[in-house]
Amino acid sequence: MRMDIESFRNYCLSKKGVTEEFPFDEFTLVFKVMNKMFALTGLKSEEFRVNLKCDPEKAIQLREEYAESIIAGWHMSKKHWNTVYFEEGLSDKFLIEQIDHSYDMVVSKLKKADKEILKNL
């Protein structure tokens, strides 16, 4: 199975404390955990690509290893975000790992009070 926009959306929404919004325009779907962005995708793009938060060292490694599929974050901080092309042959398992990493990166930086709220959801 190939992860498409609908399965991506469903997976993100299945994670604890996640909301979806359109804070920029009606075409940019943003997923947040406790009001902090961890994934976004354009709904009008010809290609299905997703911006995901990433540890800076890991981000560079992924861009080198998967140069055809992962680039520095499009319109984002190049240090902390990657753009992942979901239709470039990456496995669903790998894509889920990247979504989870992005989510976990954001959760790890939440304020203690927000982490507590998230834990109790």
N, C-alpha and C positions, 0 to 999 in steps of 0.2 A: 504494500500500500504506500502511496505517496502522500505526504502531509500536504493538504491543500489549505486554503484560507479558512475554510469552515472548521476543519479538524484542529488547525492552529488556534483559532478563536476559542473553540470548546476546551482545548487543553489549558489555555491561559486562564479561562474563567473557572476551571475546576480547581485551581490553586487557591489556597486560603487567603482571604482578605483582598481578592482581586476585583477591580472594577474596570469597565471599559468606557472610554470617553472619546469625544471629538473636540479637543481643546483648541486646535489650530484652525481647522476648516472641516468641511463635511466629508473630506476624502482621506483624512489621516486618522486611522484608528489607533488609539493609544490604550495600552493596558498598564494599570497602576496597582501597586500593592501599598496599602495604607497611604494613598495619595502621592506615591512616588513612582515615577515612570520606570518600567523595566522592559517594555517592548512596544514597538510601534511599526505600523505598516501602511503603505499607501494603497487605497482601494482602486485608484485609477491607473496604477502602473501596468505596463505591458507584462512585466515580469513580477512574480511573487517574491518579494524580498522583505526582510524584516530587520529592523535595527534592534540589537540586543546589547545590553550592558555587559562588559567583560573586564576581568582583571587585566591591567595594562600589559603585563608580561605575556600572559596567555593570549591576549589579543594579537600581539605581534607574531607569536608562534603559529596561531591559527591562520593568519593572513599569509604567512610563508608556506605553510603546509597545504593550504587549500586556496591557492591564489586565484583559481578559476571561480570559486564560490563564495569567498569571504574577503571583503575589503574594509578599509577604515570607514567608520561610521559616516554615512551620507548625511550631510547637514547636521552633524552632531560632533561632540568632542571626539577627535580622532584617537585620543589616548584611552578613553573609557568606553567607547562604543564600536561595535562592528556591524556592518551590513552583511547579512547572510542571504544568499540567493538560494531559496528553498527548492528551486527546480533544476539545480545543477548537479544532481546525482548524489547528494549527501543522504545518508540513511535517516529514516525517521528516528531511530535510536539516537543518532548523533545530534539531530535537530532538537530533540527533547532534552538532551544533555545541555545544549546551549541555552535553551529557554530556562531550564532549571538553574543553571549557573547565573544567568542574568537576574532571575528572581531572588536567588540566594544572596547575590552581591548587594542588592537593594535592601533586603531584609537585614543583613548584617550591619548596615549603616543607619538603621532606624533608631530613633530615640528609645530609651529604655521603656518609657510609658507606652509607646506605640508597639514595641515588641511584646509587651505584656498583653495589650488588647488583642493583638494578632494571635498570640498563644491561646487565648480564651475563646476565640471564635469557633 
